[in-house]
């Protein structure tokens, strides 16, 4: 099968390309000229160099493909302009959708994020795929742009495009010699007194998400979205489980929600007035006191999604930290 992958040089994209290559697919990667492709190693890939914002480039890369997996996105990084989120995540996705329609690809798999779903209002009620987006006035431009990108995919479905959306939660897993998510192991090892924000997140292993992507490509229903997450944990629970895995006793002190809110307001002001560009600090503080919990029941039932436990992620993380420091 001929597959075009955007966002292949990223964390999830590189793991996905390795899986696709192992399965014998013919893979074309759309990458920017400035992208670091080291994570792709010596995989048998064909490269198209260009920008997701260039409609002609997307059209050229899409021609002749059976499937397109669109994982490219503008992420939350210091100095990123707000306009770039919408140019890449929304207009770029629209370019991909229209190219898929023109060239009659068999399926578009849009790799979105739970950011596009919103953040649940109640900690004990994880959001499902039907959750009504609630961040339009939040100032979280990554979240808003990813939500609008899904709307662009829905427009394509209305025009006859066979498209499926997947929404991964917070990713952990190996990234070269390092392990994404190992910070919690290092923090718990490094301090006897640990401060924690009151919120929580849904954590999932990157290879489990790759399994979910492949299953969605094969069995997902057009026009549907599927949350790919594992356990919902508060930040305190994550620290406690890490300490238990390490055999350590720690003292935990909560950071008041009011303090986190004040930091968020200050971060937003500084990014707008002081620096002029987007600061990820605002998003971090905004989310720290909220419960980004999600329900993956739909993916479990429809796709056979079976993610590993947080303890298994911790065990692998400890192995990487012990091996590489």
GIDAGI-V213476 format. One line per field, one symbol per residue. ss: DSSP state (H for helix, E for strand, - for the rest). psi: psi as a letter, one per 40 degrees, with the letter a starting at -180 (. if undefined). A space follows every 10 residues. Layout:
ss: ???
psi: ???
This chain:
ss: -EEEEE---- HHHHHHHHHH HH---EEEEE E------HHH ----EEEEE- ----HHHHHH HH----EEEE ---------E -HHHHHHHHH HHHHHHHHHH HH----EEEE E--HHH---- ------E--- ---------- HHHHHHHHHH HHHHHHHH-- --EEEEEE-E EEEEE--EEE --HHHHHHHH --EEEE---E EEEEEHHHHH HHHHHHHHH- ----EEEE-- EEEEHHHHHH HHHHHH---- EEEE--HHHH HHHHHHHHHH HHHHH--E-H HHHHHHHH-- EE-E--HHHH HHH------H HHHHHHHHHH HHHH-
psi: hhhhhifdea dddddddddd ddeeihhhhh iideihedee bfigihhhha idehdddddd ddheidihhh eiihihiheh iddddddddc dddddddddd ddefidhhhh hbiededahi dhdegiiaee hhhfededeg dddddddddd ddddddddee hhiihigiah hiihgbeihh eeddddddde hdhhiiieai ihiihddddd ddddddddei hheiihhgib ihhidddddd dddddefihi hhhihidddd dddddddddd dddddeihhe ddddddedei ggiihfdddd ddefhgiiid dddddddddd ddde.
